[in-house]
């Protein structure tokens, strides 16, 4: 559950940051993908840590 929340939240956050900085659709997609991957991985680590 945590990885999914992290990926969705990170993707939305990344797209919002790109839009705030004046980026186009491609910039929003790239920022969204990068943030989604990063926060999804943080969610995986947190889920493993909590399960132990």
C-alpha positions in Angstrom: 0.0 0.0 0.0 2.8 2.4 0.9 4.6 2.1 -2.5 1.3 2.8 -4.3 0.6 5.9 -2.2 4.2 7.1 -2.6 4.1 6.6 -6.4 0.8 8.3 -6.9 1.5 11.2 -4.5 5.0 11.6 -5.9 3.8 11.7 -9.5 1.2 14.3 -8.7 3.7 16.3 -6.7 6.3 16.2 -9.5 3.8 17.3 -12.1 2.7 20.2 -9.9 6.3 21.3 -9.4 7.0 21.2 -13.1 3.8 23.2 -13.8 4.7 25.7 -11.1 8.1 26.2 -12.8 6.5 26.9 -16.1 7.1 23.6 -17.8 5.1 22.1 -20.6 3.3 18.7 -20.8 6.6 16.8 -21.4 8.2 18.4 -18.4 5.3 17.6 -16.2 5.4 14.0 -17.4 9.1 13.7 -16.8 9.0 15.3 -13.3 6.0 13.2 -12.5 7.7 10.0 -13.5 10.9 10.8 -11.7 9.1 11.7 -8.5 6.8 8.7 -8.7 9.8 6.3 -9.1 11.6 8.0 -6.2 8.7 8.0 -3.7 7.6 4.6 -4.8 11.0 3.2 -3.9 10.9 5.0 -0.6 7.5 3.4 0.0 8.9 -0.1 -0.8 11.7 0.5 1.7 9.2 1.7 4.3 6.9 -1.2 3.8 9.8 -3.7 4.1 11.0 -2.0 7.2 7.5 -2.0 8.8 7.0 -5.7 8.0 10.1 -6.7 9.7 
